[in-house]
Amino acid sequence: MSVLTEERLIQFMKVTIDLQRDCLDRLISEGTRPAPESILARYQQLVRSIEAEKPNEMTLQEEGWTWIWTIGEGMNLIQLYGRLAWINLQLLELL
């Protein structure tokens, strides 16, 4: 069975943290507004990249991840930041 490498986990964490920083910079002024398309597109790319690793990591196949694979329309920055925080915690636990 394949496993998700430490290097790949750290790459995902870096993208997650970069996105969290970008959301955090806007939370006070734009928190409840829909996330900007540029940030949402980067988030979608991150989620799809992690999802593509499901065959290599059994944890990603668990039911707990199901809500992450579904990307809601009109997600605001607060919701997006919360999802990123959850992903970051899960990736950290995989290390």
Long-range contacts (C-beta under 8 A, 24 or more apart in sequence): 1-58, 2-55, 2-56, 2-57, 3-56, 3-57, 4-53, 4-56, 4-57, 4-60, 4-94, 6-95, 8-53, 9-91, 9-94, 9-95, 10-95, 12-46, 12-49, 12-50, 12-87, 12-91, 13-88, 13-91, 13-92, 15-42, 15-46, 15-49, 16-46, 16-84, 16-87, 16-88, 16-91, 17-88, 19-43, 19-46, 19-80, 19-84, 20-81, 20-84, 20-85, 20-88, 23-77, 23-80, 23-81, 23-84, 24-81, 26-77, 27-77, 27-78, 27-81, 30-77, 31-76, 31-77, 31-78, 32-76, 32-77, 32-78, 33-76, 33-77, 34-74, 34-75, 34-76, 35-75, 35-76, 35-77, 35-79, 35-80, 39-77, 39-80, 40-71, 40-75, 40-80, 43-71, 43-80, 43-83, 43-84, 44-71, 46-87, 47-71, 47-87, 50-87, 57-94, 59-90, 59-94, 65-90
